[in-house]
Amino acid sequence: MTESTELSATRLAEAIRRREISPVEAVQAALERIEKTNPAVNAFVTVCGERALEQAAAAERAVTSGAELGPLHGVPIGVKDLDPVAGVRMARGSLVFAEDVPQETILCVERLEQAGAIVVGKTNTPEFGFKATTDSALFGPASTPFNRAMNAGGSSGGSAAAVASGMVPLAQGSDAGGSLRVPAAFCGVFTLMPTFGRVAVPAKPNAFRRYNPMVCYATLARTVGDAALGVDLMSGEHPYDPYSYPAPDRLVDALHGDLTGLTVAYSPDLGGYPVEPEVEALVRAALPALRDAGATVEEIDFTLPLPHADLTAMWRRYLSVAHAESAAISRDNGLDLLGTYAGSIDQAYLDSVRVGESLSAVDFRLEDLDRTRVLYAFESVFDRYDLIVSPVNAVAGIPNSAGRDTVGPDTVQGQSVDPFVGWSLTSPFNLIASPAASVPVGRAGNGVPVGLQLAARRRNDALVIRAAAALEARLPWAGSYQDLDLDATTA
């Protein structure tokens, strides 16, 4: 029989329901896989094996008693270490919070647990998730399992690497500017960043903070169906999240449709980003699969309303205000990140906090004028096309730094870019709240996977899933995980 760690979340749950595999066996296999392969990629930073096995034993009793089982009953999952799980350490990639243990679980993970999923550990993330690579002074880098000298991407890099490595079939993550899609691309897995508000995330002490930039929560998986199911289970409004709304449809119902009648706009540079030719060529080579599925695909001459560097800088300022807010809340709670703890925190993060503190309220609100121009530019494309396709990342991988301070390049194709995130084409969709996915479409010469970005107008998440499933059927990537050798503990 196929090893349980090789099964998709959906197939594993089916095997558990049929009593071919027990929840205890599934969780134990995941823990053994983590022990064997995690040293190679550093995906998990905390493993809660005892807790997971206790839950698995309870899940097994439910199976044998004939109780009603959830869609993910007994399935092991990973959770990004920026988000709380009650009783499990949440270090946030920071020396300051290295031993912090929350008493509550974030709602989106709670909903997965209510569906039967079992958390086996917390996954690697950069300090406070502030950059698009996964590396920190506390835990070091997470690597893509396809080339362990290269970073997994961030900030949900540990989750992406864990899924690609077969440690878990499903992992949770979040996305403020590409933090799901960037690592999904580099690790060759699938993810959908849903429309902002589809997945409710009540936040304290500020229930309104996720709007600038728009932060979305979802799952990463080896199949489109698993990721769609994960988002479906997370979805739904909640009274404590003022941005949440009832999901209008089930994404899993969109997995088997063709693309007849759909129109797709292809932008090789998303209106002005520099992109490495090898990356663009792999994305372009996937376009015939969309046509084969029935879509009309046209390359468009699209121009951003402001240069890509200015767009990235604007997004960084939004994030800086969020960082300054977090620092202020921490200070009110007795943790002075800019004072007492400044020597223990990434200085680039502290620089971002200082930028946020320097902006006036008026400056901050005026940013929305340029943001509106970005919205109108993309919506004018969606007036004519159902989907926009582009590369996810501009580069074919980022080398890990020996100094635990990995960032991306400062130039791409001779153009200056922000090394923290300017080499990805993801953040505009966080500014306009559109759903966007990363679909694996091949590997570069260095072995690092390349992702195709699919985006649609707000609340058209099912359309993105439909197109991603069509690509998966015609350009299957499931076999790419089978040739990974992760037994060694060094690259």
C-alpha positions in Angstrom: 0.0 0.0 0.0 1.1 3.6 -0.7 2.8 5.2 2.4 0.4 7.5 4.1 2.9 10.4 3.8 2.6 10.1 0.0 -1.1 10.6 0.0 -3.0 13.8 -0.5 -5.0 15.1 2.4 -8.2 14.1 0.7 -7.0 10.6 -0.1 -5.6 10.1 3.4 -8.9 11.2 5.0 -10.7 8.7 2.7 -8.3 5.9 3.8 -8.9 6.7 7.4 -12.7 6.7 6.9 -12.4 3.3 5.2 -10.2 2.1 8.1 -7.3 1.3 5.8 -5.1 3.7 7.9 -5.7 4.7 11.5 -5.3 8.3 12.6 -2.5 7.2 15.0 -0.7 5.6 12.1 -1.1 8.7 10.0 0.2 11.0 12.7 3.0 8.7 13.7 4.1 8.4 10.0 4.1 12.2 9.8 6.2 12.5 12.9 8.7 9.9 11.7 8.9 11.7 8.3 9.6 15.0 10.1 12.3 13.4 12.2 13.9 11.9 9.1 13.7 14.8 6.6 13.3 18.0 8.6 17.1 18.4 9.2 17.5 18.8 5.4 15.1 21.7 4.9 14.3 23.1 8.4 10.6 23.3 7.7 9.3 22.6 11.3 10.6 24.6 14.2 8.4 23.1 16.9 7.0 19.6 16.9 4.1 18.8 19.3 4.2 15.0 18.9 2.7 14.1 22.3 -0.2 16.4 21.8 -0.7 15.2 18.2 -0.7 11.5 19.2 -3.2 12.2 22.0 -5.5 13.8 19.5 -4.9 11.0 17.1 -5.9 8.4 19.7 -9.1 10.3 20.3 -9.7 10.4 16.5 -9.1 6.7 16.3 -11.7 6.1 18.9 -14.2 8.2 16.9 -13.5 6.0 13.9 -14.0 2.7 15.7 -17.1 4.0 17.4 -18.8 4.9 14.2 -19.0 8.6 15.0 -19.5 11.2 12.3 -16.1 12.1 10.9 -15.0 15.5 9.5 -13.5 15.9 6.0 -9.9 16.0 7.4 -10.4 13.5 10.2 -7.0 12.2 11.4 -5.0 14.2 8.8 -1.8 15.7 10.2 -1.2 19.4 9.3 1.4 22.1 10.0 0.7 25.7 11.2 2.8 28.7 10.4 4.7 29.9 13.5 3.2 33.4 13.3 -0.2 32.1 14.3 -1.3 30.7 17.6 -2.2 27.1 18.5 -3.2 26.7 22.1 -0.5 25.1 24.2 2.1 25.0 21.5 5.1 27.3 21.4 4.8 30.3 19.0 8.2 31.9 18.6 7.4 34.1 15.6 10.9 33.5 14.4 12.1 35.9 17.1 14.5 35.5 20.0 12.3 37.8 22.0 9.3 35.3 21.9 11.4 32.1 21.7 9.4 30.5 24.6 6.0 32.1 24.2 3.1 29.7 24.5 -0.3 31.1 23.6 -3.6 29.9 25.2 -5.8 30.4 22.1 -5.9 29.0 18.6 -6.4 31.2 15.6 -9.9 30.7 14.1 -8.8 29.4 10.7 -6.8 26.6 12.3 -9.5 26.0 14.8 -11.9 25.4 11.9 -9.4 22.9 10.4 -9.2 21.1 13.7 -13.0 21.0 13.9 -12.9 19.2 10.5 -10.7 16.6 12.1 -7.2 17.8 11.2 -4.4 17.3 13.8 -1.6 19.8 14.2 1.8 18.1 14.4 3.9 21.3 14.7 4.7 24.9 13.8 6.5 25.8 10.7 9.4 28.1 10.0 8.9 31.8 9.2 11.1 34.9 9.2 11.0 37.1 12.3 7.5 38.5 12.5 7.0 37.4 8.9 8.4 40.7 7.6 10.2 39.5 4.5 9.6 37.2 1.5 12.3 34.8 2.5 12.3 32.4 5.5 15.3 32.9 7.7 15.9 34.1 11.2 18.5 34.4 13.8 16.5 32.0 16.0 15.9 29.2 13.6 17.9 29.7 10.4 16.7 29.3 6.8 14.1 27.0 5.5 15.1 25.5 2.1 13.2 24.4 -0.9 13.6 20.6 -1.0 14.4 20.7 -4.7 17.7 22.5 -4.0 18.6 22.8 -0.3 21.1 25.6 -1.0 18.2 27.8 -2.0 15.6 29.4 0.2 12.0 28.1 0.5 10.7 31.7 0.2 8.6 33.4 2.7 7.1 34.2 4.9 5.1 30.8 4.9 8.3 29.1 3.8 8.3 26.4 6.4 4.7 25.4 5.5 5.6 25.2 1.8 8.7 23.1 2.4 6.9 20.8 4.8 4.2 20.0 2.3 6.7 19.6 -0.6 8.8 17.3 1.5 5.9 15.0 2.4 6.0 15.8 6.1 2.4 16.8 6.0 -0.1 16.9 3.1 -1.6 20.3 4.2 -0.2 23.3 6.0 -1.6 26.6 7.0 -0.1 30.0 6.0 -0.9 33.7 5.6 -0.2 36.2 2.9 0.3 40.0 3.2 2.2 40.5 0.0 3.1 37.1 -1.4 3.8 35.1 1.7 1.7 32.1 0.5 2.5 32.4 -3.2 6.2 33.1 -3.1 7.2 30.0 -1.2 4.6 27.9 -3.0 6.3 28.8 -6.2 9.8 28.0 -4.9 8.7 24.7 -3.3 6.6 23.5 -6.2 3.3 23.3 -4.3 -0.1 24.9 -4.9 -1.8 27.6 -2.9 -4.7 30.0 -3.3 -4.7 33.4 -1.6 -8.5 33.8 -1.3 -10.4 37.0 -1.7 -9.8 39.2 1.4 -12.5 38.4 4.0 -13.5 35.0 2.7 -11.5 33.4 5.6 -12.4 35.2 8.9 -9.6 36.0 11.2 -10.8 37.8 14.4 -7.9 40.0 15.7 -7.2 41.5 19.1 -6.6 44.2 20.2 -7.2 45.7 16.7 -9.9 44.0 14.7 -9.3 46.3 11.7 -5.5 46.0 11.3 -5.5 43.4 8.4 -6.6 46.0 5.8 -3.3 47.7 5.1 -2.0 45.7 3.4 -4.8 43.1 3.1 -3.7 39.9 4.9 -5.3 36.6 3.8 -5.1 33.1 5.4 -5.2 29.8 3.5 -3.5 26.4 3.0 -0.7 25.1 0.9 -0.9 21.6 -0.6 0.5 19.3 -3.2 -2.8 19.2 -5.0 -5.3 21.9 -6.0 -8.1 19.8 -4.5 -6.5 19.7 -1.1 -5.8 23.5 -1.0 -9.4 24.2 -2.2 -10.8 22.0 0.6 -8.6 23.6 3.1 -9.9 27.1 2.2 -13.4 25.8 2.1 -13.1 24.6 5.7 -11.5 27.8 6.8 -14.1 30.0 5.1 -17.1 31.8 6.6 -17.9 35.0 8.3 -17.4 35.7 12.0 -18.9 38.6 14.1 -15.5 39.6 15.4 -14.0 40.0 12.0 -15.6 43.1 10.4 -14.2 42.2 6.9 -15.5 38.7 6.8 -18.4 37.5 4.7 -20.2 34.3 3.9 -18.4 32.2 1.3 -20.6 32.4 -1.8 -19.6 28.9 -3.1 -17.6 25.8 -2.4 -14.2 25.8 -4.1 -14.1 22.0 -4.4 -17.1 22.2 -6.7 -14.9 24.1 -9.2 -12.3 21.4 -9.6 -13.6 19.6 -12.7 -14.9 22.3 -15.0 -13.3 23.1 -18.3 -12.4 26.7 -19.3 -14.5 27.0 -22.4 -15.6 30.6 -22.9 -13.1 32.1 -20.4 -10.7 34.8 -21.4 -7.1 35.0 -20.0 -4.8 38.0 -20.1 -1.1 37.1 -20.0 1.3 39.7 -18.8 4.9 38.4 -18.8 6.0 41.2 -16.4 2.7 42.2 -14.7 3.1 45.7 -16.2 6.7 46.4 -15.6 8.6 44.1 -13.2 11.9 42.8 -14.4 11.7 39.0 -14.8 14.5 36.5 -15.5 14.0 35.0 -19.0 14.1 31.4 -17.8 11.3 32.1 -15.4 9.2 33.8 -18.0 9.8 31.1 -20.5 8.5 28.4 -18.2 5.4 30.4 -17.4 4.8 31.1 -21.1 5.2 27.4 -21.9 2.2 26.6 -19.7 -0.2 28.9 -21.7 -1.1 26.2 -24.3 -2.5 24.1 -21.5 -5.0 26.9 -20.7 -5.9 27.0 -24.4 -6.3 23.3 -24.5 -8.8 23.5 -21.7 -10.9 25.9 -23.7 -9.7 29.3 -22.7 -8.8 32.2 -25.0 -5.4 33.4 -24.0 -4.0 36.8 -25.2 -0.8 38.5 -24.3 -1.6 42.1 -23.2 0.3 45.3 -23.2 -0.3 46.2 -19.5 1.5 49.1 -17.7 1.4 49.7 -14.0 0.2 53.2 -13.0 3.6 53.7 -11.2 7.0 52.1 -11.5 7.4 48.7 -9.9 10.0 50.0 -7.4 7.5 52.7 -6.3 4.7 50.2 -6.0 6.9 48.0 -3.8 7.9 51.0 -1.7 4.3 51.9 -1.2 3.5 48.4 -0.1 6.5 48.4 2.3 5.2 51.7 3.8 1.9 50.1 4.5 3.7 47.2 6.2 5.9 49.6 8.1 2.8 51.2 9.7 1.6 47.7 10.7 5.1 47.0 12.2 5.0 50.3 14.1 1.6 49.4 15.4 2.8 46.0 16.6 5.8 47.6 18.3 3.5 50.1 20.1 1.2 47.4 21.3 4.2 45.4 22.5 5.5 48.5 24.3 2.2 48.9 26.0 2.5 45.3 27.2 5.9 45.9 28.6 8.1 44.8 25.7 10.1 47.7 24.3 11.3 46.3 20.9 13.1 49.5 20.0 14.7 49.8 23.4 15.4 46.9 25.8 15.0 44.2 23.1 16.5 46.0 20.1 19.7 44.0 20.2 17.7 40.8 19.8 15.6 41.8 16.8 16.5 41.9 13.1 17.7 45.5 12.5 15.9 45.6 9.1 12.6 45.0 11.0 13.4 47.8 13.4 14.2 50.1 10.5 10.7 49.3 9.1 9.2 50.1 12.5 10.9 53.5 12.5 9.7 54.2 9.0 6.1 53.5 10.1 6.6 55.8 13.1 7.8 58.6 10.9 4.6 58.7 8.7 1.8 61.0 9.6 -1.8 59.9 9.5 -2.3 62.1 6.5 0.7 60.6 4.7 -0.7 57.2 5.4 -4.2 58.0 4.0 -2.8 59.6 0.9 -1.0 56.4 0.0 -4.5 55.2 -0.9 -4.6 57.6 -3.8 -1.9 55.6 -5.6 -3.4 52.4 -4.3 -6.7 53.4 -6.1 -4.8 53.9 -9.3 -3.5 50.4 -9.0 -7.0 49.1 -8.4 -8.4 50.8 -11.4 -5.5 49.6 -13.6 -6.2 46.0 -12.7 -10.0 46.3 -12.8 -9.8 47.7 -16.3 -8.1 44.4 -17.3 -10.8 42.4 -15.5 -13.4 44.4 -17.4 -12.1 42.6 -20.5 -10.7 39.3 -19.2 -11.7 36.7 -16.6 -8.2 35.9 -15.4 -4.7 37.5 -15.4 -1.7 35.3 -15.7 1.9 36.2 -14.8 5.0 34.8 -13.1 4.8 34.6 -9.3 8.5 35.4 -8.8 10.9 37.2 -11.0 13.9 35.0 -10.1 14.6 31.2 -10.2 15.5 30.9 -6.5 17.3 32.7 -3.8 20.5 31.3 -2.2 20.5 30.8 1.6 22.8 33.1 3.5 25.3 31.6 6.0 24.6 34.5 8.3 20.9 33.6 8.8 19.9 36.9 7.1 18.7 35.7 3.7 17.1 38.2 1.4 16.7 38.3 -2.3 18.7 40.1 -5.0 18.9 43.9 -5.2 18.9 43.8 -9.0 17.0 41.7 -11.6 17.8 42.0 -15.2 19.8 45.1 -14.5 17.0 46.9 -12.7 17.1 47.8 -9.0 14.6 45.9 -6.8 13.9 45.8 -3.1 15.8 42.7 -1.8 13.0 42.0 0.7 10.2 41.5 -1.8 10.8 43.5 -5.0 11.7 40.4 -6.9 8.2 39.0 -6.7 5.0 40.0 -8.6 2.6 39.2 -5.8 2.0 42.3 -3.6 -0.4 44.2 -6.0 -3.1 41.6 -5.5 -2.9 42.2 -1.7 -3.5 45.9 -2.4 -6.6 45.3 -4.4 -8.0 42.2 -2.5 -8.1 39.9 -5.5 -7.8 36.1 -5.2 -4.5 34.9 -6.6 -2.8 31.4 -6.8 0.6 30.0 -7.4 0.6 27.0 -9.8 3.8 24.9 -10.4 4.8 24.9 -14.0 8.2 23.4 -14.1 11.7 23.7 -12.7 14.6 26.0 -13.6 18.0 24.8 -14.5 19.1 24.9 -10.8 16.2 22.6 -9.8 14.1 25.3 -8.1 10.4 25.2 -9.2 8.7 28.1 -10.9 5.2 29.2 -10.3 2.5 30.7 -12.5 0.3 33.3 -10.9 -3.4 33.1 -11.6 -5.6 36.1 -10.5 -9.2 37.1 -10.8 -11.6 39.8 -9.8 -12.7 39.8 -6.1 -14.9 36.9 -5.0 -14.1 34.9 -8.1 -12.0 32.4 -6.2 -13.7 29.5 -7.8 -12.6 30.7 -11.2 -9.0 30.7 -10.1 -9.4 27.1 -8.7 -11.1 26.0 -11.9 -8.2 27.3 -14.0 -5.6 25.9 -11.6 -7.3 22.4 -11.8 -7.2 22.6 -15.6 -3.5 23.2 -15.5 -3.0 20.4 -13.0 -4.8 18.0 -15.2 -2.7 18.9 -18.3 0.6 19.7 -16.6 0.6 17.4 -13.6 3.3 18.1 -11.0 2.6 15.3 -8.5 5.4 13.2 -9.8 8.0 15.9 -9.1 8.0 15.1 -5.4 8.9 11.4 -5.9 12.6 12.1 -6.9 13.4 14.1 -3.7 16.2 12.6 -1.6 15.9 14.2 1.8 17.6 11.6 3.9 20.8 13.6 4.2 21.0 16.4 6.7 23.1 18.7 4.5 22.6 20.2 1.1 
